[in-house]
Amino acid sequence: MKTLFCTFLILCACLWACHAPADDTVLHTNIDQTDVNVFLPDGLKAVRGVLINPADKSVGAGTVWGESCRHWGMAHMGLMLENVDKRNNRPNTLKNVIAASLREFAARTSHPEMIDAPLAFGGMSKGGGWSAELGQFYATRTIAFNNVCGWVGRPDQDLSMPAVIVIGGIPDGFKMLDAIGSQYEPARNRGAPWCLALQWGNAHNYGNANALAFPFLDAIIAARVPQTVDRAAGPLKLKPVRLEDGWLGDRGTWESNQATVAPYAEYRGDKTTAAWLPNRYVAFVWRSFVSKDPPVQIVAATLDGKRAIEDFRPTDKRALIVGRNEGVRFQARVRGGEIRSITLFDGDNKLGEATGSQLSLTWSHIPPGPRAVFAEYVTADGNRGLSNPVIVIASTRK
């Protein structure tokens, strides 16, 4: 009887193990004096792509990168070269490290598709510049790259992949603003699907760049990367990007509180230098992102008050990660003057309107993935403008 009971317990344990959700996985290696970490979200049956930060080795659950990758069905890789300032040809080292680490991680997991998976890159300063160079090196395999306060890259290289480039609006010793004329504009003149935005009140700082970069990446990944991975069919093939399918943002109006955007075919300005935006949602986010010193900003908190986005500062990362079906309360912070009303937007989706002294709204049933939320305000004399955005990521973790 005792043997029978033990057998029953073992059988129950095996059945539970078969149905229990897999845990998140974080793997580590060191190749050529470079630390490499990779985060594989739980339940990931096949890797749709690998998002790589070439100068930041922090990965894991509960971060904006980790939870976005969970939504995208992608792995997240972080890299950090040892003694970085004493090494030559660092981007070339990173190329070799990325290839070797993908082979190693594929061998250590059940994900051989990682070896040839599509890649996306993102980083700041040297990490931003390396993201641009690595993105152009991998070319047709690159989904997109995100470059914050880093040199854009040589405009005579492959420019077929989309990019979002964020530069501080305050001149600094790194002279990143010089890249607009020397690198960004020549690339756009040649048809590169690149977005450009300035962060007012910021110099050489990451700031709130994710509020634009993540919606941009979300749109590009949805447009370019197939939803399902067929390992037998070989590496995933990225869908091409057509400039004509996007929107354009007028850089001549971005020092206002409501910059001009329009579908590509309807844009009346110079199409070769305007900021390229993949869809209407991102175009609306771009308008909010470049709104210069608006009199209204929004703060956000979970309904239990345990997690919050505090008062606006230009150098802060403004993101909130929430669980499934967890609501968020947004409230306007007004600096001078009287505000008649606010309308809350998730990109181009209207969430609701508030009037009176509180100017607050609650959003429940938030879609998974990164969502950019901002307010359109109306002043007492009827003028309209936009706050800067915050990012809310509803995790899909079970």
ChimeraX attribute file (.defattr): number of C-alpha atoms within 10 A of each C-alpha:
attribute: neighborCount
match mode: 1-to-1
recipient: residues
	/A:1	6
	/A:2	7
	/A:3	8
	/A:4	9
	/A:5	10
	/A:6	11
	/A:7	12
	/A:8	12
	/A:9	12
	/A:10	12
	/A:11	12
	/A:12	12
	/A:13	11
	/A:14	12
	/A:15	11
	/A:16	11
	/A:17	11
	/A:18	10
	/A:19	8
	/A:20	9
	/A:21	12
	/A:22	13
	/A:23	11
	/A:24	15
	/A:25	14
	/A:26	16
	/A:27	14
	/A:28	15
	/A:29	14
	/A:30	15
	/A:31	15
	/A:32	12
	/A:33	14
	/A:34	19
	/A:35	19
	/A:36	24
	/A:37	23
	/A:38	26
	/A:39	25
	/A:40	26
	/A:41	25
	/A:42	16
	/A:43	14
	/A:44	16
	/A:45	12
	/A:46	18
	/A:47	21
	/A:48	25
	/A:49	28
	/A:50	27
	/A:51	28
	/A:52	26
	/A:53	26
	/A:54	27
	/A:55	22
	/A:56	19
	/A:57	19
	/A:58	18
	/A:59	23
	/A:60	20
	/A:61	20
	/A:62	15
	/A:63	16
	/A:64	22
	/A:65	25
	/A:66	24
	/A:67	26
	/A:68	27
	/A:69	25
	/A:70	25
	/A:71	19
	/A:72	22
	/A:73	22
	/A:74	26
	/A:75	28
	/A:76	29
	/A:77	29
	/A:78	21
	/A:79	24
	/A:80	20
	/A:81	22
	/A:82	13
	/A:83	9
	/A:84	12
	/A:85	8
	/A:86	7
	/A:87	10
	/A:88	9
	/A:89	7
	/A:90	13
	/A:91	18
	/A:92	13
	/A:93	16
	/A:94	21
	/A:95	15
	/A:96	12
	/A:97	21
	/A:98	20
	/A:99	13
	/A:100	15
	/A:101	22
	/A:102	22
	/A:103	17
	/A:104	16
	/A:105	19
	/A:106	15
	/A:107	13
	/A:108	11
	/A:109	12
	/A:110	11
	/A:111	18
	/A:112	18
	/A:113	22
	/A:114	26
	/A:115	21
	/A:116	16
	/A:117	23
	/A:118	26
	/A:119	24
	/A:120	26
	/A:121	27
	/A:122	29
	/A:123	23
	/A:124	25
	/A:125	20
	/A:126	17
	/A:127	26
	/A:128	27
	/A:129	24
	/A:130	28
	/A:131	32
	/A:132	29
	/A:133	23
	/A:134	24
	/A:135	28
	/A:136	22
	/A:137	16
	/A:138	16
	/A:139	17
	/A:140	19
	/A:141	20
	/A:142	24
	/A:143	29
	/A:144	29
	/A:145	32
	/A:146	33
	/A:147	29
	/A:148	32
	/A:149	29
	/A:150	26
	/A:151	29
	/A:152	26
	/A:153	23
	/A:154	16
	/A:155	18
	/A:156	10
	/A:157	12
	/A:158	16
	/A:159	22
	/A:160	22
	/A:161	23
	/A:162	25
	/A:163	30
	/A:164	26
	/A:165	27
	/A:166	27
	/A:167	30
	/A:168	25
	/A:169	18
	/A:170	15
	/A:171	14
	/A:172	12
	/A:173	7
	/A:174	13
	/A:175	16
	/A:176	22
	/A:177	19
	/A:178	12
	/A:179	17
	/A:180	17
	/A:181	11
	/A:182	15
	/A:183	16
	/A:184	23
	/A:185	20
	/A:186	18
	/A:187	25
	/A:188	20
	/A:189	14
	/A:190	14
	/A:191	17
	/A:192	23
	/A:193	23
	/A:194	26
	/A:195	26
	/A:196	22
	/A:197	23
	/A:198	25
	/A:199	25
	/A:200	19
	/A:201	15
	/A:202	20
	/A:203	23
	/A:204	22
	/A:205	18
	/A:206	22
	/A:207	22
	/A:208	24
	/A:209	29
	/A:210	24
	/A:211	25
	/A:212	28
	/A:213	25
	/A:214	23
	/A:215	24
	/A:216	27
	/A:217	27
	/A:218	19
	/A:219	16
	/A:220	21
	/A:221	21
	/A:222	12
	/A:223	17
	/A:224	17
	/A:225	19
	/A:226	15
	/A:227	13
	/A:228	12
	/A:229	18
	/A:230	12
	/A:231	12
	/A:232	7
	/A:233	7
	/A:234	11
	/A:235	17
	/A:236	20
	/A:237	13
	/A:238	16
	/A:239	15
	/A:240	14
	/A:241	18
	/A:242	12
	/A:243	19
	/A:244	13
	/A:245	12
	/A:246	19
	/A:247	25
	/A:248	31
	/A:249	28
	/A:250	20
	/A:251	19
	/A:252	11
	/A:253	15
	/A:254	20
	/A:255	14
	/A:256	16
	/A:257	23
	/A:258	22
	/A:259	23
	/A:260	18
	/A:261	24
	/A:262	19
	/A:263	19
	/A:264	20
	/A:265	13
	/A:266	10
	/A:267	16
	/A:268	12
	/A:269	14
	/A:270	11
	/A:271	19
	/A:272	16
	/A:273	24
	/A:274	23
	/A:275	24
	/A:276	31
	/A:277	32
	/A:278	28
	/A:279	21
	/A:280	19
	/A:281	19
	/A:282	25
	/A:283	29
	/A:284	26
	/A:285	29
	/A:286	34
	/A:287	28
	/A:288	29
	/A:289	28
	/A:290	28
	/A:291	24
	/A:292	23
	/A:293	16
	/A:294	18
	/A:295	19
	/A:296	24
	/A:297	23
	/A:298	23
	/A:299	19
	/A:300	26
	/A:301	19
	/A:302	20
	/A:303	16
	/A:304	11
	/A:305	10
	/A:306	7
	/A:307	14
	/A:308	19
	/A:309	19
	/A:310	13
	/A:311	13
	/A:312	17
	/A:313	13
	/A:314	18
	/A:315	18
	/A:316	16
	/A:317	17
	/A:318	24
	/A:319	23
	/A:320	22
	/A:321	21
	/A:322	21
	/A:323	15
	/A:324	17
	/A:325	15
	/A:326	16
	/A:327	18
	/A:328	22
	/A:329	17
	/A:330	23
	/A:331	19
	/A:332	26
	/A:333	18
	/A:334	15
	/A:335	11
	/A:336	8
	/A:337	11
	/A:338	13
	/A:339	24
	/A:340	17
	/A:341	23
	/A:342	27
	/A:343	19
	/A:344	29
	/A:345	21
	/A:346	22
	/A:347	23
	/A:348	16
	/A:349	12
	/A:350	13
	/A:351	17
	/A:352	15
	/A:353	16
	/A:354	17
	/A:355	15
	/A:356	10
	/A:357	11
	/A:358	11
	/A:359	21
	/A:360	22
	/A:361	19
	/A:362	16
	/A:363	17
	/A:364	13
	/A:365	11
	/A:366	20
	/A:367	14
	/A:368	21
	/A:369	22
	/A:370	30
	/A:371	26
	/A:372	27
	/A:373	25
	/A:374	29
	/A:375	29
	/A:376	21
	/A:377	29
	/A:378	19
	/A:379	16
	/A:380	12
	/A:381	10
	/A:382	10
	/A:383	10
	/A:384	15
	/A:385	22
	/A:386	31
	/A:387	28
	/A:388	30
	/A:389	31
	/A:390	30
	/A:391	26
	/A:392	25
	/A:393	26
	/A:394	24
	/A:395	27
	/A:396	16
	/A:397	17
	/A:398	9
